[in-house]
């Protein structure tokens, strides 16, 4: 699957999770996309700077993995 398609699929997944869990925060992806698309510039958001971070969390969904990704 091309990188753009993976980013779009992940953005849709985050949008669905955000709506289902009624989260008030947004997300900024490595390709510059935001969830929701109309995320205010000063809104609280979680930035995912690398597609590999998502893969690492899927491979090893542990607190250690999250901590290592946060530090790096």
Residue pairs with C-beta under 8 A, 6 or more apart in sequence:
1 9
3 31
3 51
4 31
6 51
7 29
7 30
7 31
7 33
7 51
8 33
10 29
10 54
11 27
11 29
11 33
11 35
14 27
14 35
15 35
15 36
17 23
18 25
18 26
18 27
18 35
18 36
24 44
25 43
25 44
25 45
25 46
26 34
26 35
26 36
26 39
26 43
26 44
26 45
26 46
27 34
27 35
27 39
27 45
27 46
27 47
27 48
28 34
28 39
28 45
28 46
28 47
28 48
29 35
29 48
30 48
30 49
30 50
30 51
34 45
39 45
48 54
53 69
56 65
56 69
57 65
57 66
57 69
59 65
